[in-house]
Structures are given as C-alpha cells and as structure tokens.
C-alpha cells in the first residue's frame, strides 16, 4: 500500500512554507525597538503577514488592488 501524504505537508504546501521558511526568517530578524515592548518582533511580523495574506490571495492581486486604490485616491484628492 502507498503511504498517504499528510495534509499540509506536501512540498508546495503553505504550512511547510510557513514552518520552514517564514517562521525561521521572522525569528532571525533583529529587534531594534525599545526594551519595554509587549510583543516580540517575530510575533509582530507574523501579525503583519497574516493581515497581508488575508487581505489578498497573492502578491499580484495585492499590487493590482494597490494601484486601483492609489488611482482612486489620486482622483478624489
């Protein structure tokens, strides 16, 4: 019998990308903020990434949306 691949562990899965690339990258970022911060730099970066990834399905969609929003703001103001 063939072994079934567990969901989220495939070579192109988001879970794997996050676990093997993004999380270590976020942890490696230097924190140059004041020492009285409440959240780690890693947690702040994870929150920013979550907001970005939930807003648009891809970087291409984000860029298209940003250009449209810039155009709208330029027209209004």
N, C-alpha and C positions, 0 to 999 in steps of 0.2 A: 504494500500500500504506500502511496505517496504521502509524505507529510504535508499537511495543510499549513500554509503560511498564516501566521497570526495577523489579525487585522492591525494596521498601523505600524507594522514592522517591515514592510516592503522597502526595496531600495529607493523608491521615489516618494515615500510617504511623508506627510507633514510632520508626524510625530518623530520620525527618525531625523529629519532635518532640524527640528527644534532641539531634540535631545543631543545630537552630535555636533551641531554647528552653532546654532543661535545661543543656547544656554551657556556653553563654554565661552563664547565670544562676549556675551554680556557680563559674565563673571570676571573676565580679564580686563575690562575697562577700568581705567584709573578713576577714582572718585576724588575730585578736587574741590568738592563743596565744603562748607563749614562743618566742623566736627559735631554740631548739635542736630544733625539731620535725623529724621524719624525712619526713613526708608533707605535701604541700600541702593547703590547705583544700579545693581543688577535688577532689583525689583522695579525701579523707575523705568529702566529700559524695556523690561518685559511689558509693563503697562502701556508704554508708548507704542510698542509693536502690536499689542492686542488691539488698541484703538485703530491703528492704521489698517491692520489686516481685517478687522470687522467692517471698516468703512468701505473698502473697495476689494473686489475679488482679485485684482492683480495690479502690478505697478503700472501697466499700460492703462488700465481703467482709471487709476488714480491720476495719472498725468492728463488724460482726456478731461476728466472732471475738473481738475485744477485749471486747465486752460479755459474751460467754459465758465467757471466761476470768476476767473480773472477778467474775462471779456465782459461778463455781466457787471462786475464792479466798475470796470472802465466806462461802461455805457451809462451807469447810474450816476457816477461821480465825475 
